[in-house]
Amino acid sequence: MKFVDHLRARIAYGWNGHIDKSASPFISATPWLDPITQSQYAAVLNTPNPALTWEKTENLNFGIDFSLFGRRLEGLIEIYAKKSTNVLADFEVNPTYGFYYDEATLNKGNIKNDGVEIELASPILNGIWKWRTAFNYSHNKNVVENVTTNATNQSARTNLSQFNPVAGQPVDYLAVAEWAGYSDEGLPQVYYGDEILDITQIPINGGDLDLLQKFVGQRSPKHYGSWINDVSYRGFRLSARLLYSFGHKFLADSPPRNTLYNYQRFSNYFTWHPAIMVNRWQSPEDAETASMYSLSTRVANYSHTLMNDNIAEYNTNNVLDAGQVRLQSVSLTYQLPPNLIGFVRSASLQLQARNLGPIFLVNDQGVDPAFPKYSGSLYSAYFNVIRDRPEYSLSLRVNL
Amino acid sequence: MKHLIYTALIAAIMLFGGCSKDFLDTLPKGLVIAKSTNDFRLLLDNADTRYLNNLAQVSGYVDIVSDDSQLDSVWYDWERENLHARKLYAFESEIWTPDGPAGDDVWKQNYYISTLVSNILDQIHIADDNPSLQRQLIAEAKVHRAYAYLTLVNIYAKHYNPATASSDPGVPLIGNPAQLPSLERSSVQEIYDFILRELLASVDDLPDDVFTQFSHRPTKVSTYAILARTYLYMGDYEKALHYADLSLSIRDFLYAYDDIYNGAPLAENVIGISRTTDQEMLLFKTTTRNAGLNTYMKLDIPSFNALYDGYEIINDSVVANYDLRRLLWFDGFSATGQPRGDRVSYVFNNGFHRYSADGGGRLSYISVATPEMYLIRAECNARLNNLPEALNDINKLRRHRYRAGTYTDATVSQIGNQQAVLDEVLKERRRELYGKELRLFDVKRLALAVTHLEPGTANVGYQLPAGDPKLIWPVHYKYLEMNPEIGQTNR
């Protein structure tokens, strides 16, 4: 086979284990001084847990490295299947067990991880015009197995989902309630099984989360990678780097928290994106277009407020596809001819633009998944101002 | 001159150098890895009530269910963190709701102690450098755990009844928490058996008196006291008498309030003492962090005057208070000895008054102390028909609580029969153990009905018949959600 310069296939199987790094066979504690007895004492930090065992990961790996057509196409393909059993993770446990932080590191459940990685690189042109392109693609699918939880509070699978893995779902699943429009009072309604309930009717405790929330995907991409192109002509070099990721979901903006609560004063409201509050539900005609619930109907029960804040964020109406392609950076470099000036060995001038934002979004609302705006979050406001901006730089590099 | 400065400097460096070495020797840096008896000693000295998890905090809002609590209008401000207390006071069926506290501090603190002790007992076998100290530490740990379960079983279960105790659900008894065992409740009998077994196995390894120890460390005198309390709750009066006697034989100190009282009829003037110097204290225990007794241990004036009847109305504006507990324990009196408002609140054992030496803080002390032993001994003697002995203890206690020369000893002939003496003892018990988070247990034990006034008024607001299941605290819904096998009390 003449077109093959080099081809190597390999297959590997192995397993490794790891133990909880904080585990020790002794009780550890922090020393303190009792201000009243003026003597030392120690507050327990960690206690040994002899029940903890190794987290074991089996790894089956198949890979091919190749170089074809006189090194015109080089690359590698790797397929892997990983299975971790007795996964060590922090779980919320009953405070009755008396642990310090109501959570414990436990061996619980399995995680299956299957994936593919492909890297391709090619010098398409290699004369005075040079064009080099490199493409890589990764696919990962993970699923949690063999875990049971009996959580019934709506936050278990939303705000606290990292402590509540669900069998059959990815580690970073997204669970939301199915949106059913606004009630006549302008309160959010969702499906609870086949029933349509407003936020005051949903069972707060002892409810069935399977009736309230459905799994709509994962937060991390299933397919992702980059494409880098490098074109040069004499002293000029133009490079561009594209990043892409597909197959994941994110939550769009939601109203500031606590606004529904009877005892929250209007003067205490704040938002960074007023549109969401301006376009709120004001009459039944707004049912289709309202950006948030009514502010005239308020509830006196704080748990209903919590439920409302949760539903307003975690509902099918607010889930967007996070698929995207973004131009991460573009740069143009001019390399001055060597020894142009006596004492300068070489010099280059570079113009670079970074963080140029998405060039393609799957969601048609045009919300950038990397910087979703959150009305009521100070952190988000900061994040949006500081991070969501292209950066331009011009640099001169001189080598003496 | 220069020479002199250098000399002084060198001297100073040597001086401070020496100090800092000692300082480093006594203050370990970083982590304590529990291997020696010394390390385990440190673990069992954690009674620092500035923080949440320690061996001292065991109770809070328990007596709000009892007839010793008649709230004022502060009640209306209670939301979120003490919403459950409000619901307890109003005898509601549901106490733990999502708009209330996220957890039950009393349950959590006692189970924290249980787990801490289990962990220590699991590991302490490696600390064999000092066998007698090792035995003492094991004993201390077991006493703390027994005390936690005695508290739990009396709050979250029916009162001990010999006829039904082996089938009455108690509380979960957790042996090895690391394995996250199922949390079915053990029976009340099993919990009491466990408490007695642990206390009796420990007592011989402990030092006699608390005076040689810090007050947070269990000793023989406090273990006998807890045994006396346990047997009293079980209705075993001979044994309760025996252990109260043993406890008093080691320490029977009572403060004479006439010596403490400085003439000003205001609780603010009580002389500050500390848990390191209190001579009535047998074992240091406190309420949970945010449950200051002064916020809920309040009485309306008619109930207060009926309970503490050692006073005399001199004229429209002057009251002579002979029973000094009235003035020293309660806030709300005018300079002429009259209650100012419609409620008085119990402030004696909080960080702003008697224990001001220990700094502020919203929690109160509810230590095991000598007066309870006099009262247990008196009650057992009364029930066993040793009436003069019963009155001896009551008279002694009252002499220490009254202004000098204003108390005349009660005699059997003057009081009458056995029942009358017992009633007298129980009334004194209620007076003296006010604000110790023990009244609810007596309400259950003595099968009393409870009437609560509408907060801030003189109108009857809420009533509970004797033996009502609402005297039993329910378990927080979150704990039941995670482990439904705990099972809820029907209220």
Interface residues (C-beta under 8 A of the other chain):
Chain A: S24 F26 I27 S28 A29 T30 P31 W32 L33 D34 P35 I36 T37 S39 Q40 Y41 A42 A43 V44 L45 T47 P48 N49 P50 A51 E92 V93 N94 P95 T96 Y97 G98 F99 Y100 D102 A104 L106 N150 A151 T152 N153 I204 N205 G206 N301 Y302 S303 L306
Chain B: T26 L27 P28 K29 G30 L31 V32 I33 A34 K35 D39 L42 L43 D45 N46 A47 D48 R50 Y51 N53 N54 R80 T97 P98 D99 G103 W107 K108 Y111 Y112 I113 S114 T115 L116 N119 I120 D122 Q123 I126 P172 I174 P177 A178 Q179 L180 L183 F214 H216 S274 R275 T276 D358 G359 Y477 K478 Y479 E481 M482 N483 P484 I486
